[in-house]
Structures are given as structure tokens and as C-alpha cells.
């Protein structure tokens, strides 16, 4: 059976002294280390959240810039296509005009050459006709 006497008081005092010593030597440093560790963990979580927010912001900015670049690229490509179409039209028009002028020049040159050939053939035909008539008639025909 348990007896309650003065040893119970000594054991209680011994327990309180032990608790005070353990509190100073073990519990306070342990709580301080655990508090520091918790602060480090919380700080790491906060850094991670800040980093994630920064990454999301940068990704959004990147996506916006990419979209803007695509739009600008499409606009520039359309402008270049329109400019190229105008240039093509201008070049084709100039080529048609030049071809028309050359064709007219060639037609004129061919017409002149044909007229000269006609005159030359007419003279030759007259001379040949006179020669044939002379031979057929047996006399000179002029």
C-alpha cells in the first residue's frame, strides 16, 4: 500500500526541480529550435508562393508578348503580301505596256519591211514580166 509521508513531498520537490532543469536545458532550446525550424519552413513556403506568383506573372507577360508578336507578325505578313501584290501589279502593268510598245514597233518594222519587199517584188515582177513577154513574143517589150 502507498503511504503518504514526508517522502512524497521530497519526491514532489524533486519533480519540480527536475522540471525546472529540464525546462532550462531541454525544453526551451528544443522549443526554440522547433520555432526556428517552423519559421524556416514558413519562410520557404512563402518564398515558394512568391516564386510561383512571379512565375505566373512572367508566364502571363510572356503569353501576352507572344500573342502580340503573332498579331504583329500577321499584320506585317499581310502588309508585305499587299505590297508584293501591288509591286507585282505594277511590274505586270509595266511589262504589258513595254510589250505593247515593242509589239507596235515590231508591227511597224514588219509593215515597212513588207512594203519594201512589195516594192522590190513589184519591180522584179515587172522586169520578169517584160522578160517573159519578150521571150514569148520574140521582141523587146518595154
TARA-V692447 format. One line per field, one symbol per residue. ss: DSSP state (A for helix, B for strand, O for the rest). A space follows every 10 residues. Layout:
ss: ???
This chain:
ss: OOOOOAAAAA AAAAAAAAAA AAAAAAAAAA AAAAAAAAAA AAAAAAAAAA AAAAAAAAAA AAAAAAAAAA AAAAAAAAAA AAAAAAAAAA AAAAAAAAAA AAAAAAAAAA AAAAAAAAAA AAAAAAAAAA AAAAAAAOOO OO
